[in-house]
Amino acid sequence: MVNRIVLNETSYFGQGAIGVIPDEIKNRGFKKAFVVTDKDLIKFNVAQKVTAKLEEAGIPFEIYDNVKPNPTTENVTTGVESYKKSGADFIVAIGGGSSMDTGKAIGIIINNPEFADVVSLEGVAATKNKSVSIIAIPTTAGTAAEVTINYVITDEKAVKKMVCVDPKDIPIIAVIDPEMMSSMPKGLTASTGMDALTHAIEGYITKGAWVLTDTFELKAIELIAKNLETAVFEPKNMQAREAMGVAQYIAGMGFSNVGLGIVHSMAHSLGAFYDTPHGVANALLLPYVMEYNAPATGDKYREVARQMGVQNVDSMSQEEYRKAAVDAVKELSKKIGIPQTLIEIGAKEEDLPKLAKSAFADVCTPGNPRDTSEEEILEIYKIAFK
């Protein structure tokens, strides 16, 4: 079997890392930036931390902030038109996965105009050209979109999330600066952190996992277990913020190359139906799906439990360490205030069969370690409902 690893070209980590951006721009000969972000990051002066650096360096830019938390085909289409009018020659994506995913879709369509309908990008699209060059600056520690080959766009007409997989979309530069994450509210820190944990655990147990990606994912689990609670309750703790930034990045290095599972399939359906924030959906569903997947995970839950801080795992039976891994995830989830049932986030019981149908058809489903069915996914939704 041949395993492939695709990573971005250059990444910077640490407090103050955004200071390298102007030199990178000038050294690469870029002329004008198209800044993709969202209105809240403008409102709360987070995006300005980066645009101020551009202004100081005399680098012109234009801001596009029509990005929803679950970005839509309309957000991408208007972004493409704005890019064309702007005269920009590269993209700076500032935000969580929403801004970075929108930037990726815009960048791909600009250089592959035959995909201008957006919906044809779903799955593994046969694009010919690399995206417009993207510099990605995450403001959340969760999605790892700055290092992945994936992006997710909501098709509102079809009421579904499209998972797009394309190595040509990967940003050329990622800047992971904890100062960009320091203003995240408690709830967002919690849900995006659990999103990163979901990436790490699903990437570790997915059918495509192998020794190199396992190394990434186990380290990510360890860092998240040690630092997420601190990041939630001590938002100005830069050590915890930086650790979470690194954790979500290396989790992305792994799952981007080996895929995910039905936590994501089921979360995508929730996002499409109810506009549920992706991190919240993943965080809520993770323990339920871990319980379901346990029989197909071999001894991997022992290592998950170990990295989550569970003691004496080597003296446990398989049943015991599998339960310990799930319990450790549940405990962390409860501590940081994640909703525990679907009814808490506004899901409707009558919608569960439609959610299950959509989730079973999701591109992430084949990667799940346990072969599943629409009926079994429906049963998980029912267990998680209340």
matplotlib code that plots the C-alpha trace (Angstrom):
import matplotlib.pyplot as plt

x = [0.0, 1.2, 0.5, 0.6, 1.3, 0.5, 1.4, 1.5, 4.7, 5.6, 4.2, 5.0, 4.2, 4.3, 3.3, 3.9, 4.2, 1.9, 4.8, 6.4, 3.6, 4.7, 8.2, 6.7, 4.5, 7.3, 9.7, 7.2, 6.5, 2.8, 1.2, -2.3, -4.1, -7.7, -8.5, -11.2, -12.7, -16.0, -17.9, -17.4, -13.6, -13.8, -16.2, -14.0, -10.7, -9.2, -8.7, -7.1, -4.2, -3.2, -4.4, -2.5, 0.7, -0.1, -0.8, 2.5, 4.4, 2.5, 0.8, -2.6, -5.5, -9.3, -11.5, -14.2, -16.2, -19.4, -18.6, -21.2, -20.2, -21.2, -20.2, -22.5, -22.2, -23.5, -20.6, -18.2, -19.8, -19.9, -16.3, -15.2, -16.8, -15.2, -11.8, -12.0, -12.9, -10.2, -7.1, -5.6, -3.1, -3.2, -5.6, -5.1, -7.7, -8.2, -10.6, -11.8, -12.6, -15.4, -13.1, -10.3, -12.7, -14.3, -10.9, -9.9, -13.1, -12.6, -8.9, -9.7, -12.5, -10.4, -7.8, -10.3, -13.3, -15.0, -16.0, -17.8, -21.1, -19.3, -21.4, -19.2, -16.3, -17.9, -15.9, -12.6, -12.9, -10.7, -9.2, -6.2, -4.6, -3.4, -5.5, -4.6, -1.8, -3.3, -1.8, -4.0, -4.2, -6.4, -8.3, -9.6, -7.8, -10.0, -10.4, -6.8, -8.0, -4.6, -2.9, -5.6, -6.5, -10.2, -12.9, -16.6, -19.3, -23.0, -25.3, -28.4, -30.6, -29.8, -29.6, -26.3, -22.7, -20.3, -16.9, -14.4, -11.0, -8.3, -4.5, -4.4, -6.3, -3.7, -2.4, 1.2, 1.7, 0.1, 0.6, -0.5, -0.2, -1.9, -2.5, -5.0, -6.9, -6.8, -10.1, -12.1, -15.0, -15.2, -17.9, -16.0, -12.7, -14.5, -16.2, -13.3, -11.0, -13.3, -13.4, -9.7, -10.0, -12.6, -10.1, -7.4, -9.5, -11.2, -7.9, -6.3, -9.0, -10.0, -9.5, -6.7, -4.6, -1.0, 2.1, 3.0, -0.5, -0.9, 2.1, 0.5, -2.9, -1.7, 0.4, -2.6, -4.8, -2.2, -1.8, -5.6, -6.2, -3.5, -4.4, -8.0, -9.6, -7.0, -7.5, -11.3, -11.2, -7.9, -8.4, -5.2, -3.0, -0.7, 1.0, -2.3, -3.4, -0.2, -0.4, -3.9, -2.8, -0.1, -2.4, -5.1, -2.5, -0.9, -4.3, -4.9, -1.6, -2.9, -6.6, -6.2, -4.2, -6.2, -9.8, -12.3, -15.5, -19.2, -18.8, -18.1, -20.8, -23.4, -22.1, -22.3, -25.9, -26.6, -24.8, -26.8, -30.2, -29.9, -26.8, -25.3, -21.7, -19.4, -17.3, -20.5, -21.9, -18.6, -18.1, -21.6, -21.5, -18.0, -18.6, -21.7, -19.9, -16.8, -19.1, -20.5, -17.1, -15.4, -15.7, -13.8, -10.9, -8.6, -6.3, -6.4, -8.7, -6.1, -3.7, -6.5, -7.2, -3.5, -3.1, -6.3, -4.5, -6.2, -3.9, -3.0, -4.4, -2.0, -3.6, -7.1, -9.0, -10.0, -13.6, -12.2, -9.8, -12.4, -14.9, -12.1, -11.4, -15.0, -15.5, -12.4, -13.8, -17.2, -15.7, -13.7, -16.7, -18.9, -16.2, -16.0, -19.7, -20.4, -24.1, -24.7, -27.9, -29.3, -32.4, -30.2, -29.1, -32.6, -32.6, -36.1, -36.9, -38.9, -35.8, -33.6, -34.4, -33.5, -30.3, -29.3, -29.9, -27.8, -25.0, -24.8, -24.2, -21.5, -18.0, -16.6, -18.6, -16.5, -13.5, -15.3, -13.5, -16.8, -18.9, -22.2, -25.7, -28.3, -30.3, -27.4, -26.6, -30.2, -29.9, -26.9, -28.9, -31.7, -29.4, -27.9, -31.2, -32.2]
y = [0.0, 3.5, 6.3, 9.9, 13.0, 16.5, 19.5, 23.2, 24.9, 27.1, 27.6, 29.9, 29.3, 31.4, 34.7, 37.6, 35.3, 37.6, 40.0, 37.8, 38.3, 41.5, 40.1, 36.9, 38.9, 41.1, 38.2, 36.4, 39.4, 39.7, 43.1, 43.3, 41.2, 40.0, 39.7, 37.1, 37.3, 37.7, 40.7, 39.7, 39.6, 43.1, 44.3, 43.1, 44.3, 40.9, 41.0, 44.5, 42.9, 41.6, 44.4, 46.9, 45.0, 45.3, 49.0, 49.6, 47.8, 49.7, 46.6, 47.4, 45.2, 44.8, 43.2, 40.7, 39.9, 38.2, 34.9, 33.0, 30.6, 27.8, 29.4, 29.0, 28.8, 32.4, 33.5, 31.9, 33.2, 36.8, 36.4, 35.3, 38.4, 40.7, 39.1, 39.7, 43.4, 43.9, 43.6, 41.4, 38.7, 36.6, 35.9, 36.4, 34.3, 35.4, 33.5, 30.0, 27.3, 29.4, 32.2, 29.8, 27.5, 30.4, 31.6, 28.2, 27.9, 31.4, 30.7, 27.4, 28.9, 32.0, 29.6, 27.0, 29.0, 25.9, 25.2, 28.6, 26.9, 25.9, 22.7, 20.9, 21.2, 18.6, 15.5, 15.2, 17.6, 17.3, 20.8, 21.4, 24.5, 25.4, 27.9, 31.5, 31.8, 31.8, 33.0, 31.5, 33.0, 31.0, 32.8, 29.5, 26.4, 23.8, 23.3, 23.2, 24.5, 26.2, 22.9, 20.7, 19.8, 20.0, 22.7, 22.6, 24.7, 24.6, 24.0, 25.8, 24.6, 20.9, 21.4, 19.8, 20.5, 19.8, 18.4, 19.3, 17.6, 19.1, 19.2, 22.2, 24.3, 24.1, 27.5, 28.3, 29.9, 29.3, 31.6, 30.2, 33.0, 32.6, 36.3, 35.9, 33.4, 35.3, 37.1, 33.9, 33.7, 30.7, 28.8, 29.1, 28.1, 25.0, 23.9, 24.5, 22.7, 19.7, 20.0, 19.5, 16.6, 15.0, 15.4, 13.8, 10.8, 10.2, 10.6, 8.1, 5.4, 5.9, 3.1, 5.1, 5.8, 4.7, 5.1, 8.6, 10.0, 8.1, 9.9, 13.3, 12.4, 10.9, 14.1, 16.2, 14.3, 14.7, 18.5, 19.0, 17.0, 19.0, 22.5, 22.9, 23.4, 26.0, 27.8, 27.9, 29.2, 31.3, 32.9, 35.1, 32.1, 32.3, 29.0, 27.1, 29.0, 28.3, 24.6, 24.4, 26.1, 23.6, 20.7, 21.5, 22.1, 18.7, 17.0, 18.6, 17.3, 13.8, 13.8, 15.8, 12.9, 9.9, 11.1, 11.1, 9.2, 9.5, 12.1, 14.5, 13.0, 13.4, 16.9, 18.0, 17.1, 19.1, 22.1, 21.9, 21.5, 23.8, 25.9, 24.4, 25.5, 22.7, 22.5, 22.3, 19.5, 17.5, 18.0, 16.8, 13.7, 12.5, 10.4, 8.8, 7.8, 6.6, 4.2, 3.0, 2.6, 0.9, -2.7, -1.8, 0.0, -2.8, -1.5, 2.1, 3.3, 2.3, 4.9, 7.4, 6.9, 7.2, 10.5, 11.8, 11.3, 8.0, 6.1, 2.4, 1.7, -1.2, -3.1, -2.7, -5.1, -4.1, -3.3, -1.2, 0.9, 1.5, 2.7, 4.8, 6.5, 7.4, 8.5, 10.8, 12.5, 12.9, 14.3, 16.9, 17.8, 18.4, 20.4, 23.0, 23.3, 21.4, 20.6, 16.9, 16.2, 17.1, 18.6, 21.2, 22.6, 22.7, 19.4, 18.0, 14.4, 14.2, 15.3, 12.4, 10.1, 12.9, 13.7, 10.0, 9.7, 12.8, 11.6, 8.2, 9.8, 12.1, 11.8, 11.1, 8.0, 5.5, 6.3, 5.3, 2.3, 0.5, -0.2, 1.4, 1.9, 4.6, 2.7, 2.5, 6.2, 7.0, 4.9, 7.0, 10.2, 8.8, 8.0, 11.4, 13.2, 13.4]
z = [0.0, -0.9, 1.7, 0.7, 2.8, 1.5, 3.7, 3.1, 2.0, 5.0, 8.5, 11.3, 15.0, 18.1, 19.7, 17.3, 14.3, 12.2, 12.0, 9.3, 6.9, 5.2, 4.4, 3.0, 0.8, -0.5, -0.9, -3.1, -5.2, -4.4, -5.0, -3.6, -1.0, -1.1, 2.6, 3.3, 6.8, 8.6, 10.0, 13.6, 13.2, 11.7, 14.4, 17.3, 15.7, 15.3, 11.5, 11.9, 13.8, 10.4, 8.1, 10.3, 9.4, 5.7, 6.1, 7.9, 5.1, 2.4, 1.0, -0.5, 0.3, -0.2, 2.4, 1.7, 4.8, 3.4, 5.1, 7.2, 10.0, 7.7, 4.4, 1.4, -2.3, -2.4, -0.2, -2.6, -5.7, -4.5, -3.3, -6.7, -8.3, -5.7, -6.2, -10.0, -9.4, -6.8, -8.8, -6.1, -6.9, -3.7, -0.8, 3.0, 4.9, 8.5, 10.7, 11.6, 9.1, 7.5, 6.3, 5.2, 3.4, 1.6, 0.6, -0.7, -2.8, -4.2, -5.0, -6.8, -8.9, -9.9, -11.5, -12.5, -13.8, -15.2, -11.6, -11.1, -10.2, -6.9, -6.5, -9.0, -6.6, -4.2, -3.6, -5.4, -8.3, -11.4, -11.1, -13.3, -11.7, -8.2, -6.3, -6.1, -3.5, 0.0, 3.3, 6.1, 9.6, 11.9, 14.8, 16.3, 17.4, 15.7, 12.0, 10.8, 7.5, 7.1, 6.6, 5.1, 1.5, 2.4, 2.5, 3.3, 1.6, 2.3, -0.7, 0.6, -2.3, -1.7, 2.1, 2.5, 3.3, 0.4, 1.4, -1.2, -1.3, -3.5, -2.8, -5.1, -2.5, 0.3, 1.5, 0.7, 4.1, 7.5, 10.5, 13.8, 16.3, 19.7, 19.9, 17.0, 19.2, 22.5, 22.0, 21.3, 23.7, 26.1, 24.1, 20.8, 22.4, 23.9, 20.7, 18.3, 20.7, 20.8, 17.0, 17.0, 19.4, 17.0, 14.1, 16.1, 17.3, 14.0, 12.1, 14.5, 14.1, 10.4, 8.0, 6.2, 9.3, 9.3, 11.4, 10.5, 10.9, 14.1, 15.5, 14.6, 16.1, 19.3, 20.0, 19.2, 21.6, 24.4, 23.8, 23.7, 26.9, 28.7, 27.5, 26.3, 29.7, 30.6, 27.2, 27.9, 31.5, 31.2, 27.8, 28.1, 28.9, 25.9, 26.7, 26.5, 23.5, 21.6, 22.6, 21.2, 18.0, 17.5, 18.5, 16.0, 13.3, 13.7, 14.0, 10.6, 9.2, 9.9, 9.1, 5.9, 4.5, 5.8, 6.2, 9.0, 10.0, 10.8, 13.6, 10.7, 8.5, 11.2, 12.1, 8.5, 8.4, 11.5, 10.0, 6.8, 8.4, 11.4, 10.7, 13.8, 14.3, 13.1, 16.3, 18.5, 16.3, 16.4, 20.1, 21.0, 18.7, 19.4, 22.6, 21.1, 17.9, 19.9, 21.8, 18.5, 16.8, 19.8, 18.5, 15.3, 16.9, 18.1, 20.8, 19.7, 22.4, 25.0, 23.5, 23.3, 27.0, 27.8, 25.9, 27.6, 31.0, 32.1, 34.5, 34.5, 31.1, 30.6, 33.4, 31.9, 29.8, 26.3, 27.5, 30.3, 28.3, 25.6, 28.2, 29.8, 26.5, 25.9, 29.5, 29.4, 26.3, 27.9, 31.1, 29.2, 27.1, 30.2, 32.0, 29.2, 28.8, 25.5, 25.0, 25.6, 23.6, 20.2, 21.7, 23.4, 20.0, 18.5, 16.6, 15.9, 16.4, 13.2, 11.2, 12.4, 9.5, 7.0, 9.0, 8.9, 5.1, 4.5, 6.9, 5.3, 1.9, 3.2, 1.8, 5.3, 5.9, 4.0, 6.3, 9.5, 11.1, 11.6, 8.5, 9.0, 7.5, 7.4, 10.0, 12.4, 12.0, 12.7, 15.9, 17.0, 16.4, 18.5, 21.4, 21.2, 20.9, 24.7]

ax = plt.figure().add_subplot(projection="3d")
ax.plot(x, y, z, "-o")
ax.set_aspect("equal")
plt.show()
